[in-house]
Amino acid sequence: MSTTRTTTRLRRTTDLRRAGAVTALAAAAVLAAAGAASAHVTVHPESYAQGATDGVLTFRVPNEENTAATTKVQVFLPTDHPLLGVLVSPRDGWTAKVTNTKLRTPVKTDDGTVTDAVSEITWTGGKIGAGQFEDFDVAFGQLPDDAGRLAFKTLQTYADGKTVRWIEEGQAGGDESENPAPVLELTAKAADGTAEGTAQNGAAAPDSTATKNSRGSSVTASADDSTARGLGVAGLVAGVLGLVAAAFTAVRSRSAGSRPE
């Protein structure tokens, strides 16, 4: 009798260890997937018409670290297809430094020839805490009319010295890169001078959520992004619970089958 009980206990211990291993692996998968779904630096709106004038771009910078705040943000503007007439909107707690670069190819406009343009904007002095993001607004006088998309390579520096390089451009419609740069799609103008889904001046209608949040201070991530990530993680958690339930069911079944009559 004692030998049978000992064997039963050993089987239970082995089954519980297996169940624990399955749970640990599944939990690790959930955490990995949640990390992969984390937000990155983006630009809003996502598209404008080529040659659009007098618009605003909002660079949304989320903090992805739980133990350090974002303290520096550097956005690099393209100079091969420059934005003209760039102005930076003040942001409470942050100081913006604007760097101009002489253009290799001057741009001719109705007001004359432009020989230099803004190539970098650096924000310092503020903090973006864990679970928060900050919106940085940049106004422009005119977008280029000879490009299909603009990539804004961005460096995000944390208080602990870590720098995340959002510089991978990737391909339009392709798989998302691990550290993608914010990309603005430029749509071709229609015959009447407007673009599909854009305002009459050729500028894409701004996202209402982005517009509202860009006027406030650091707030939690947008509802749409949070909901999407939440649903994805919830599905993974449900899978973990299913695996755990199956494991413990197996333990009970084996334990029941090994009991002495």
Rosetta silent file (secondary structure, phi, psi, omega in degrees, C-alpha in Angstrom):
SEQUENCE: MSTTRTTTRLRRTTDLRRAGAVTALAAAAVLAAAGAASAHVTVHPESYAQGATDGVLTFRVPNEENTAATTKVQVFLPTDHPLLGVLVSPRDGWTAKVTNTKLRTPVKTDDGTVTDAVSEITWTGGKIGAGQFEDFDVAFGQLPDDAGRLAFKTLQTYADGKTVRWIEEGQAGGDESENPAPVLELTAKAADGTAEGTAQNGAAAPDSTATKNSRGSSVTASADDSTARGLGVAGLVAGVLGLVAAAFTAVRSRSAGSRPE
SCORE:     score description
SCORE:     0.000 S_00000001
   1 L     0.000  -44.068 -178.583    0.000    0.000    0.000 S_00000001
   2 H   -65.492  -35.814  178.585    2.806    2.414    0.958 S_00000001
   3 H   -64.631  -40.135  179.412    4.632    1.697   -2.305 S_00000001
   4 H   -64.490  -42.530  179.062    1.498    2.502   -4.312 S_00000001
   5 H   -64.763  -41.104  179.617    0.996    5.784   -2.432 S_00000001
   6 H   -62.587  -42.981  178.629    4.630    6.757   -2.938 S_00000001
   7 H   -62.369  -41.665  179.490    4.370    6.034   -6.647 S_00000001
   8 H   -62.332  -43.484  179.023    1.180    8.069   -6.846 S_00000001
   9 H   -62.461  -42.461  179.414    2.830   11.028   -5.094 S_00000001
  10 H   -62.165  -40.837  178.464    5.813   10.884   -7.418 S_00000001
  11 H   -64.343  -41.455  178.792    3.506   10.888  -10.432 S_00000001
  12 H   -62.063  -43.726 -179.952    1.592   13.849   -9.033 S_00000001
  13 H   -62.426  -43.565  179.427    4.828   15.758   -8.421 S_00000001
  14 H   -62.878  -43.641 -179.322    6.066   15.009  -11.930 S_00000001
  15 H   -65.321  -39.442  178.580    2.745   16.050  -13.485 S_00000001
  16 H   -65.419  -38.752  177.698    2.653   19.264  -11.461 S_00000001
  17 H   -63.493  -41.755  177.966    6.185   20.103  -12.561 S_00000001
  18 H   -63.047  -42.834  178.781    5.196   19.526  -16.186 S_00000001
  19 H   -62.504  -40.334  178.699    2.129   21.710  -15.740 S_00000001
  20 H   -63.940  -38.819  179.088    4.281   24.411  -14.168 S_00000001
  21 H   -64.649  -43.138  178.591    6.721   24.244  -17.063 S_00000001
  22 H   -61.030  -43.664  179.961    3.886   24.555  -19.590 S_00000001
  23 H   -61.991  -43.886 -178.779    2.483   27.533  -17.673 S_00000001
  24 H   -62.940  -43.247  179.607    5.877   29.239  -17.506 S_00000001
  25 H   -64.741  -41.800  179.642    6.484   28.790  -21.225 S_00000001
  26 H   -65.747  -40.815  178.673    3.025   30.062  -22.095 S_00000001
  27 H   -63.593  -40.141  177.835    3.426   33.071  -19.809 S_00000001
  28 H   -61.640  -37.816  178.447    6.773   33.857  -21.434 S_00000001
  29 H   -64.543  -39.048  177.846    5.066   33.754  -24.815 S_00000001
  30 H   -62.375  -46.966 -178.836    2.451   36.223  -23.590 S_00000001
  31 H   -63.672  -39.688  179.588    5.093   38.635  -22.320 S_00000001
  32 H   -64.692  -42.694 -179.814    7.081   38.365  -25.544 S_00000001
  33 H   -67.013  -38.658  178.632    4.010   39.031  -27.654 S_00000001
  34 H   -63.313  -38.946  177.987    2.998   41.959  -25.468 S_00000001
  35 H   -65.181  -38.903 -179.180    6.469   43.458  -25.914 S_00000001
  36 H   -66.706  -28.463 -177.615    6.284   43.018  -29.668 S_00000001
  37 L   -87.859    2.088 -177.055    2.932   44.802  -29.712 S_00000001
  38 L   -64.895  154.931 -174.251    4.268   47.789  -27.796 S_00000001
  39 L   -74.241  158.536  176.276    3.846   51.187  -29.365 S_00000001
  40 L  -130.894  174.729 -179.666    6.546   53.034  -31.286 S_00000001
  41 L   -67.186  131.662 -178.197    7.104   56.633  -32.363 S_00000001
  42 E  -133.929  164.510  176.483    4.563   57.666  -34.996 S_00000001
  43 E  -118.889  140.253 -178.320    3.576   60.731  -36.997 S_00000001
  44 E  -130.374  140.597   -6.616   -0.001   62.008  -37.310 S_00000001
  45 L   -65.509  171.421 -177.005   -1.836   62.308  -39.575 S_00000001
  46 L   -81.052  -12.864 -179.746   -0.443   59.332  -41.465 S_00000001
  47 E  -150.222  153.418  174.289   -0.791   60.995  -44.878 S_00000001
  48 E  -140.666  163.816  174.850   -0.892   64.364  -46.627 S_00000001
  49 E   -80.104  148.664  175.809   -1.208   65.363  -50.241 S_00000001
  50 L   -58.144  135.601  178.213    1.982   66.114  -52.150 S_00000001
  51 L    74.001   11.910  179.709    2.800   69.807  -51.991 S_00000001
  52 L   -59.015  148.414 -177.557    0.312   70.432  -49.162 S_00000001
  53 E  -122.541  154.853  173.675    0.671   73.828  -47.495 S_00000001
  54 E    50.292   60.969  179.268    0.150   75.261  -44.016 S_00000001
  55 E  -124.536 -179.128 -179.863   -0.281   72.002  -42.101 S_00000001
  56 E  -133.126  135.173  173.140    0.782   70.419  -38.825 S_00000001
  57 E  -110.619  135.477  179.266    2.560   67.138  -38.114 S_00000001
  58 E  -114.697  120.286  177.839    2.313   65.576  -34.661 S_00000001
  59 E   -96.498  115.868 -177.746    5.058   63.242  -33.513 S_00000001
  60 E   -97.928  121.393 -176.119    3.727   60.884  -30.844 S_00000001
  61 E  -117.911  106.362  177.335    6.401   59.481  -28.532 S_00000001
  62 E   -87.584  151.662  175.386    5.351   56.722  -26.099 S_00000001
  63 L   -95.065  120.317 -175.903    7.487   55.646  -23.159 S_00000001
  64 L  -102.791   -0.705 -179.283    8.145   51.894  -23.364 S_00000001
  65 L   -98.997  140.624  178.766   10.356   51.549  -20.295 S_00000001
  66 L   -88.900  -17.070 -174.368    8.924   50.730  -16.864 S_00000001
  67 L  -116.179   -0.451 -178.687   11.936   51.940  -14.899 S_00000001
  68 L  -145.416  146.117  179.484   13.088   55.048  -16.782 S_00000001
  69 L   -93.444  151.638  173.437   11.496   58.166  -18.229 S_00000001
  70 E   -77.068  128.177 -176.067   12.107   59.529  -21.727 S_00000001
  71 E  -121.128   -6.678 -178.262   14.145   62.716  -21.399 S_00000001
  72 E  -152.872  135.216  178.851   15.237   63.499  -24.961 S_00000001
  73 E  -132.295  126.194  178.402   13.653   63.191  -28.389 S_00000001
  74 E  -120.081  120.644  177.660   15.449   63.875  -31.685 S_00000001
  75 E  -112.740  127.138 -178.931   13.516   63.956  -34.941 S_00000001
  76 E  -104.420  121.956 -179.720   15.468   64.164  -38.203 S_00000001
  77 L   -91.305  140.724 -179.074   13.690   65.760  -41.155 S_00000001
  78 L   -65.393  141.863  178.056   14.631   64.669  -44.691 S_00000001
  79 L  -109.084  -12.036  175.578   16.752   67.129  -46.649 S_00000001
  80 L   -76.701  -27.576  172.352   16.575   65.384  -50.024 S_00000001
  81 L  -132.905   77.607 -168.579   12.841   66.209  -50.012 S_00000001
  82 L   -72.745  154.521  169.361   12.738   69.027  -47.462 S_00000001
  83 L   -91.077  132.745 -178.079    9.811   70.505  -45.558 S_00000001
  84 E  -100.998  148.589  176.340    9.721   74.265  -46.012 S_00000001
  85 L    63.902   43.717 -177.681    8.779   76.862  -43.430 S_00000001
  86 L   -76.654  132.673  175.764    9.057   74.561  -40.394 S_00000001
  87 E  -131.961  142.403 -178.165    7.942   75.971  -37.038 S_00000001
  88 E  -104.390  129.077  177.859    7.909   74.182  -33.666 S_00000001
  89 L   -77.999  135.620  178.783    4.958   74.497  -31.322 S_00000001
  90 L   -60.835  143.980  177.983    5.920   75.158  -27.670 S_00000001
  91 L  -130.395  121.729 -177.116    5.490   72.191  -25.335 S_00000001
  92 L   -53.588  129.700  177.455    5.263   72.755  -21.587 S_00000001
  93 L    86.879   -9.956 -177.526    8.357   71.489  -19.787 S_00000001
  94 L  -116.928  146.893  174.891   10.306   70.915  -22.993 S_00000001
  95 E  -114.895  128.240 -177.767   12.883   73.019  -24.826 S_00000001
  96 E  -102.915  132.022  174.064   13.171   72.616  -28.584 S_00000001
  97 E  -112.751  123.991 -177.295   16.425   73.111  -30.496 S_00000001
  98 E  -106.124  128.766  179.610   16.065   73.534  -34.260 S_00000001
  99 E  -111.808  128.012  177.973   18.972   72.754  -36.606 S_00000001
 100 E  -102.493  148.330  179.788   19.061   74.099  -40.170 S_00000001
 101 E  -132.014  140.602  177.145   21.037   72.573  -43.041 S_00000001
 102 E   -72.764  130.707 -176.141   22.051   74.011  -46.388 S_00000001
 103 E   -78.641  138.858  175.813   20.292   72.114  -49.160 S_00000001
 104 E   -66.636  -36.554  178.941   22.290   70.384  -51.868 S_00000001
 105 E  -122.117  105.332  179.544   19.539   71.231  -54.318 S_00000001
 106 E   -57.048  151.465 -178.494   17.771   74.543  -53.642 S_00000001
 107 E  -108.624  127.264  178.964   13.977   74.524  -53.901 S_00000001
 108 E   -89.266  130.946  178.354   12.231   77.071  -56.079 S_00000001
 109 E  -129.236  174.545  178.095    8.966   78.470  -54.724 S_00000001
 110 L   -64.831  -22.687 -178.966    6.586   81.295  -55.625 S_00000001
 111 L   -96.771    2.681 -179.923    8.312   83.405  -52.978 S_00000001
 112 E   128.824 -172.613 -178.663   11.823   82.716  -54.223 S_00000001
 113 E   -95.210  129.956  179.495   14.517   80.068  -53.963 S_00000001
 114 E   -98.282  124.519 -176.355   14.985   78.260  -50.641 S_00000001
 115 E  -107.144  -12.119  177.360   18.589   77.270  -49.935 S_00000001
 116 E  -143.013  157.236 -177.493   18.319   75.843  -46.403 S_00000001
 117 E  -151.344  163.692  179.207   15.754   73.907  -44.374 S_00000001
 118 E   -70.300  129.172 -179.163   15.264   72.374  -40.931 S_00000001
 119 E  -113.646  -17.073 -178.415   17.051   69.017  -40.683 S_00000001
 120 E  -155.724  141.079  173.142   16.709   68.199  -36.981 S_00000001
 121 E  -128.996  126.254 -178.306   14.537   69.092  -33.992 S_00000001
 122 E  -120.478  124.561  177.494   15.652   68.075  -30.506 S_00000001
 123 E  -106.846  130.079  177.692   13.400   68.273  -27.451 S_00000001
 124 E  -139.546  170.238  175.266   14.948   68.141  -23.949 S_00000001
 125 E    97.733  -24.782 -179.418   14.088   69.186  -20.410 S_00000001
 126 E  -100.833 -176.107  178.435   10.838   67.277  -20.033 S_00000001
 127 E  -141.748  140.247  172.601    9.949   63.742  -19.001 S_00000001
 128 E  -116.906  112.844 -175.274    7.637   61.067  -20.369 S_00000001
 129 L   -80.353  174.900  179.064    6.851   58.559  -17.637 S_00000001
 130 L   -60.377  134.139  179.500    6.031   54.869  -17.838 S_00000001
 131 L    75.927   12.960 -179.087    2.716   54.212  -19.567 S_00000001
 132 E  -123.033  166.981  172.578    2.589   57.750  -20.961 S_00000001
 133 E  -141.066  164.961  176.915    3.262   59.483  -24.260 S_00000001
 134 E  -129.914  141.184  175.798    3.937   63.020  -25.433 S_00000001
 135 E  -103.842  128.816  178.159    2.805   64.744  -28.613 S_00000001
 136 E  -115.762  119.235 -175.875    5.195   67.177  -30.299 S_00000001
 137 E   -95.914  134.227  178.605    3.637   69.469  -32.917 S_00000001
 138 E  -130.815  121.432  178.450    5.562   70.767  -35.918 S_00000001
 139 E   -92.581  151.114  177.834    4.004   73.152  -38.426 S_00000001
 140 E  -134.230  154.319  177.585    5.160   73.385  -42.033 S_00000001
 141 E   -88.366  -35.441 -179.931    4.672   75.878  -44.840 S_00000001
 142 E  -160.522  138.391  174.159    4.897   73.362  -47.673 S_00000001
 143 L   -92.269  157.213  177.341    5.529   69.660  -48.198 S_00000001
 144 L   -66.061  150.266  179.454    7.552   68.373  -51.161 S_00000001
 145 L  -110.533   11.566 -178.132    5.605   67.504  -54.291 S_00000001
 146 L  -122.451   27.465  179.312    8.185   65.085  -55.725 S_00000001
 147 L  -138.948  154.197  179.822    8.109   62.262  -53.145 S_00000001
 148 L   -97.043  -21.729  178.846    5.732   59.433  -52.278 S_00000001
 149 E  -160.198  152.378  179.401    6.610   59.140  -48.595 S_00000001
 150 E  -124.087  128.385  177.689    8.761   60.860  -46.000 S_00000001
 151 E  -103.560  132.563  179.744   10.602   59.036  -43.208 S_00000001
 152 L  -113.294   89.975 -179.581   11.447   60.932  -40.022 S_00000001
 153 L   -61.218  137.479 -172.527   14.219   59.018  -38.287 S_00000001
 154 E  -135.080  139.189  173.840   13.930   59.493  -34.524 S_00000001
 155 E  -113.275  129.219 -179.592   16.162   58.880  -31.507 S_00000001
 156 E  -117.114  117.063 -175.930   14.501   58.404  -28.117 S_00000001
 157 E  -109.786  135.787 -178.853   16.763   58.711  -25.066 S_00000001
 158 E  -101.734  165.598 -177.327   15.863   57.546  -21.561 S_00000001
 159 L   -63.269  -24.676  179.884   17.023   58.798  -18.163 S_00000001
 160 L   -86.670    5.634  177.642   19.163   55.674  -17.693 S_00000001
 161 L    95.843   -9.985  179.916   21.143   56.480  -20.844 S_00000001
 162 L   -70.638  137.286  177.950   19.435   53.986  -23.142 S_00000001
 163 E  -123.738  125.358  176.715   18.702   55.262  -26.664 S_00000001
 164 E   -99.977  127.784 -175.103   16.158   53.636  -28.967 S_00000001
 165 E  -102.079  101.517  176.872   16.811   54.300  -32.656 S_00000001
 166 E   -88.823   81.275 -169.879   13.575   54.524  -34.630 S_00000001
 167 L  -130.398   -3.147 -176.502   15.343   54.641  -37.989 S_00000001
 168 E   -82.194  121.316 -174.754   14.264   51.628  -40.045 S_00000001
 169 L   -83.332  -37.977 -179.982   12.311   52.799  -43.073 S_00000001
 170 L    64.713 -163.154 -179.220   11.092   49.485  -44.472 S_00000001
 171 L  -123.790  147.208  178.974    8.821   49.351  -47.502 S_00000001
 172 L   -61.267  126.715  178.823    5.327   50.711  -47.999 S_00000001
 173 L    78.419    1.086 -179.492    2.805   47.950  -47.322 S_00000001
 174 L   -91.450 -173.900  179.235    5.539   45.534  -46.223 S_00000001
 175 L   -66.079  142.943 -178.068    6.188   43.846  -42.891 S_00000001
 176 L   -71.425  137.341  179.743    6.724   46.257  -40.041 S_00000001
 177 L   -75.535  165.778  179.447   10.317   46.703  -38.922 S_00000001
 178 L   -69.360  -39.038  178.316   11.420   46.167  -35.343 S_00000001
 179 L  -128.014   70.328 -175.049   12.328   49.841  -34.919 S_00000001
 180 E   -71.412  143.518  173.357   10.387   51.640  -37.660 S_00000001
 181 L   -79.491  148.846  173.812   10.863   55.322  -38.338 S_00000001
 182 L   -60.357  132.334 -176.604    7.723   57.478  -38.389 S_00000001
 183 E  -125.226  130.995  176.016    6.576   57.609  -42.025 S_00000001
 184 E  -106.474  119.438  177.375    4.302   60.147  -43.696 S_00000001
 185 E   -81.855  135.195  178.248    2.649   58.937  -46.887 S_00000001
 186 E  -109.002  117.459 -177.438    2.282   61.583  -49.605 S_00000001
 187 E   -93.153  146.847 -179.734   -0.733   61.072  -51.867 S_00000001
 188 L   -70.742  143.444  179.086   -0.946   62.319  -55.444 S_00000001
 189 L   -74.906  146.313  175.399   -3.237   65.249  -56.066 S_00000001
 190 L   -80.566  179.309 -177.462   -6.406   64.763  -58.086 S_00000001
 191 L   -60.891  -30.184 -178.682   -7.302   66.881  -61.095 S_00000001
 192 L   -87.709    6.730  176.570   -9.001   69.455  -58.872 S_00000001
 193 L    91.021    0.355  178.273   -5.866   69.823  -56.764 S_00000001
 194 L  -110.690  170.518  178.025   -7.088   67.736  -53.838 S_00000001
 195 L  -120.390  153.937 -178.207   -6.313   64.186  -52.784 S_00000001
 196 L   -58.937  128.920  178.878   -8.671   61.409  -51.833 S_00000001
 197 L    76.866   16.369 -178.620   -9.597   61.686  -48.161 S_00000001
 198 E  -117.288  167.345  178.452   -7.920   65.072  -47.797 S_00000001
 199 L   -77.962  173.691 -174.823   -9.068   68.564  -47.058 S_00000001
 200 L   -65.761  -26.433  179.525   -9.485   71.197  -49.757 S_00000001
 201 L   -84.724    7.478  177.949   -6.032   72.658  -49.178 S_00000001
 202 L    90.849   -0.396 -179.625   -4.503   69.259  -49.936 S_00000001
 203 L   -96.096  140.241  179.318   -3.878   68.362  -46.308 S_00000001
 204 E   -66.855  140.787  178.490   -5.174   65.130  -44.864 S_00000001
 205 L   -62.607  126.222 -176.245   -7.930   65.585  -42.332 S_00000001
 206 L   -68.643  148.550  176.832   -6.281   65.208  -38.891 S_00000001
 207 L   -67.999  128.188 -174.092   -7.253   62.372  -36.614 S_00000001
 208 H   -62.458  -38.507 -179.995   -9.609   63.805  -33.993 S_00000001
 209 H   -64.885  -43.553 -179.660   -8.069   61.779  -31.163 S_00000001
 210 H   -64.378  -39.852 -178.934   -4.563   62.878  -32.070 S_00000001
 211 H   -63.665  -43.917 -179.269   -5.660   66.513  -32.325 S_00000001
 212 H   -65.227  -46.334 -176.846   -7.299   66.496  -28.901 S_00000001
 213 H   -70.852  -27.326 -177.944   -4.412   64.760  -27.162 S_00000001
 214 H   -68.532  -16.577 -179.959   -1.760   66.906  -28.852 S_00000001
 215 L   -90.743   -6.443  179.936   -3.076   69.929  -26.968 S_00000001
 216 L  -104.523 -177.299  177.785   -2.629   68.313  -23.560 S_00000001
 217 L   -87.539 -166.473 -178.298    0.350   67.188  -21.515 S_00000001
 218 L   -58.873  129.820  179.181    1.639   63.630  -21.197 S_00000001
 219 E  -135.991  173.353 -179.948   -1.290   61.212  -21.023 S_00000001
 220 E   -70.670  163.179 -175.847   -1.783   57.484  -21.282 S_00000001
 221 L   -56.922  154.178 -175.436   -1.662   55.763  -24.672 S_00000001
 222 L   -60.761  153.511 -175.603   -4.593   56.314  -27.042 S_00000001
 223 H   -62.010  -40.924 -177.944   -7.737   54.226  -26.604 S_00000001
 224 H   -62.609  -47.847 -179.289   -7.501   52.597  -30.017 S_00000001
 225 H   -63.989  -43.123 -178.079   -3.915   51.429  -29.559 S_00000001
 226 H   -64.885  -40.844 -179.705   -4.561   50.260  -25.995 S_00000001
 227 H   -63.362  -45.460 -179.371   -7.700   48.382  -27.002 S_00000001
 228 H   -61.676  -46.720  179.540   -5.963   46.594  -29.860 S_00000001
 229 H   -66.185  -37.643 -179.825   -3.019   45.576  -27.714 S_00000001
 230 H   -63.138  -42.657  178.983   -5.341   44.639  -24.858 S_00000001
 231 H   -63.534  -41.031 -179.985   -7.409   42.333  -27.052 S_00000001
 232 H   -63.587  -46.408  179.946   -4.278   40.659  -28.379 S_00000001
 233 H   -66.297  -38.240  179.308   -2.829   40.084  -24.916 S_00000001
 234 H   -60.148  -40.549  178.002   -6.244   38.939  -23.620 S_00000001
 235 H   -62.630  -41.724  178.943   -6.337   36.290  -26.327 S_00000001
 236 H   -65.848  -40.212  177.882   -2.897   35.070  -25.370 S_00000001
 237 H   -61.655  -41.534  178.165   -3.840   34.992  -21.686 S_00000001
 238 H   -59.781  -39.104  177.479   -6.904   32.932  -22.553 S_00000001
 239 H   -63.378  -40.972  178.195   -4.611   30.494  -24.346 S_00000001
 240 H   -61.385  -46.243  179.990   -2.377   30.275  -21.280 S_00000001
 241 H   -61.004  -37.466  177.708   -5.352   29.557  -19.040 S_00000001
 242 H   -62.753  -42.664  178.538   -6.480   26.854  -21.436 S_00000001
 243 H   -64.312  -41.420  179.410   -3.083   25.200  -21.299 S_00000001
 244 H   -63.202  -44.770 -179.976   -3.025   25.397  -17.517 S_00000001
 245 H   -61.004  -42.296 -179.974   -6.518   23.907  -17.273 S_00000001
 246 H   -64.230  -39.678 -179.338   -5.563   21.075  -19.610 S_00000001
 247 H   -63.437  -46.227 -178.053   -2.406   20.370  -17.616 S_00000001
 248 H   -71.854  -28.190  174.357   -4.215   20.155  -14.296 S_00000001
 249 H   -64.414  -41.553  177.795   -6.957   18.041  -15.846 S_00000001
 250 H   -62.869  -38.844  179.056   -4.270   15.613  -16.932 S_00000001
 251 H   -62.118  -46.318 -179.142   -2.851   15.626  -13.395 S_00000001
 252 H   -62.994  -42.667 -178.632   -6.234   14.824  -11.876 S_00000001
 253 H   -61.547  -45.770  179.991   -6.935   12.083  -14.399 S_00000001
 254 H   -65.465  -39.548 -179.201   -3.627   10.379  -13.764 S_00000001
 255 H   -64.382  -42.483 -179.555   -4.010   10.764  -10.023 S_00000001
 256 H   -64.677  -40.064 -177.731   -7.525    9.265  -10.116 S_00000001
 257 H   -71.055  -21.037 -177.008   -6.384    6.345  -12.269 S_00000001
 258 L   -96.185   -1.958  179.192   -3.516    5.524   -9.906 S_00000001
 259 L   -69.436  140.176  178.509   -5.593    5.375   -6.690 S_00000001
 260 L   -71.387  148.358  179.494   -5.801    1.952   -5.059 S_00000001
 261 L   -71.002    0.000    0.000   -9.209    0.291   -5.029 S_00000001
